[in-house]
Amino acid sequence: MLFIGICGASGSGKTTLSEELCKAMGDKISTYVLNQDAYYIDHPELTYEQRTKLNYDEPSIFDHEALFEDVRCLLRGEPIEKKDYDFTRHARCDSKQLIHPCDVLILEGIHALHDARLGELMLLKLYINVEPDICLLRRINRDIKERQRSIDSISSQYLTTVKPMYDKYIRNYISLADVIVTRGGKNARIVDILAGYMRNSLAISDER
């Protein structure tokens, strides 16, 4: 199994790039995308209002141990139970659905390169480098359509947590990346290059 990490600012196109890579790999190669957002730490002891005020853009908000263990299980050839998160309630909504090992496992998230242990397991570490104003526009569009957020709440969260955490942490992950991707997740040329590299790596692995 090949393990790939995709990192970048919120709204940079991480999910899109993950999906485009899966399509480019073709039907004969099994792929799966792990969303780091599914590993937010649950806080059932807090009220909804209290949960809305948490900083969802800092590294400590994620359950890094659970994510690391799930990745290790998949790399060992063992299935895991799917993790998920409900952004409308700010609460975990895990299921009993099993995720089985595949040929290519992709982890995407704003802090996908934060855990050095995961970084050591990755064949490739990708960083999507997109202008912050474009990321903000994409985030507004996504949060209104998919997460039922208001403009006021999006603006408040961006100014209090998203932008400060980008400046403090996320922008610096670029130094850890093997490949820097520009123009977002629909950069067809880089998708073809990366897919070709991964297919070649799988062929070499099979020969061994």
Secondary structure, DSSP 4 states (H G I P E B T S, - for coil): -EEEEEEE-TTSSHHHHHHHHHHHH-TTS-EEEEEGGGGBPP-TTS-HHHHHTS-TTSGGGB-HHHHHHHHHHHHTT--EEPP-EETTTTEE---S-EE---SEEEEESTTTTT-HHHHHH-SEEEEEE--HHHHHHHHHHHHHHHS---HHHHHHHIIIIIHHHHHHTGGGGGGG-SEEEES-TT-HHHHHHHHHHHHHHHHHHHH-
